[in-house]
Amino acid sequence: TVIIETLRERGSSYKVVPGVLVRHHGPFTWGKTPEEAVYHSVVLEEVARMARLTEQLNPKAEEAPTYLLDKHYLRKHGSAAYYGQK
């Protein structure tokens, strides 16, 4: 329930966000099939590994700015998506 409520508060949905990290608990992932949920788990682990390595290389590394995150997200998922489309 907390995951769904938080996604709604942030204007998102479980259909768009295939996994989350829950403080003091751990990762949750999901998908249309069990195999897809496992795939999302593997992706989440890899992203976490890259974040850890980034912090080891540069403890002062900053988060990517919102405009850059939006650009990469919207080019695949936005109304004018152009990346990865059939």
C-alpha positions in Angstrom: 0.0 0.0 0.0 2.8 2.4 0.9 4.5 1.8 -2.5 1.3 2.6 -4.4 0.5 5.6 -2.3 4.1 7.0 -2.8 4.0 6.5 -6.5 0.6 8.3 -6.7 1.9 11.2 -4.6 4.9 11.5 -7.0 2.6 11.4 -10.1 3.7 8.0 -11.2 2.4 4.4 -11.4 3.6 0.8 -11.0 3.1 0.5 -14.7 5.9 3.0 -15.3 8.2 2.3 -12.3 9.0 -1.5 -12.3 10.7 -1.5 -8.9 11.5 0.5 -5.8 13.9 0.5 -2.8 12.1 0.7 0.5 14.0 2.2 3.4 14.7 -0.3 6.2 13.4 -3.1 4.1 14.9 -3.7 0.6 14.0 -3.9 -3.0 10.6 -4.6 -4.6 10.2 -5.3 -8.3 7.3 -6.5 -10.4 6.4 -7.2 -14.0 3.7 -8.7 -16.3 5.3 -12.1 -15.8 7.6 -13.6 -13.1 10.4 -13.6 -15.6 9.9 -9.8 -16.2 9.9 -9.2 -12.4 13.2 -11.1 -12.1 14.7 -9.1 -15.0 13.7 -5.8 -13.3 15.4 -7.2 -10.1 18.6 -7.7 -12.1 18.4 -4.2 -13.6 17.8 -2.7 -10.1 20.9 -4.5 -8.7 23.0 -3.3 -11.6 21.9 0.3 -11.1 22.6 0.1 -7.4 26.1 -1.3 -8.2 26.8 1.5 -10.6 25.7 4.1 -8.0 28.0 2.5 -5.4 30.9 2.5 -7.7 30.2 6.1 -8.7 30.3 7.1 -5.0 33.5 5.2 -4.5 35.2 7.0 -7.4 33.8 10.4 -6.5 32.2 10.8 -3.0 31.1 14.3 -4.1 29.3 13.1 -7.2 25.9 14.9 -7.6 22.6 13.6 -8.8 21.8 14.2 -12.5 19.7 17.4 -12.9 16.0 16.9 -13.3 16.0 18.3 -16.9 18.4 15.5 -17.9 16.5 12.8 -16.2 13.3 14.0 -17.9 14.9 14.2 -21.3 16.0 10.6 -21.2 12.7 9.3 -19.7 10.5 11.3 -22.1 12.4 10.3 -25.2 11.2 6.7 -24.6 8.0 7.2 -22.6 6.7 10.6 -23.5 3.9 11.6 -25.9 6.5 12.5 -28.5 8.7 9.4 -27.8 11.3 8.6 -30.4 13.7 6.2 -28.8 13.0 2.4 -28.8 9.7 2.8 -30.7 8.6 0.3 -33.3 
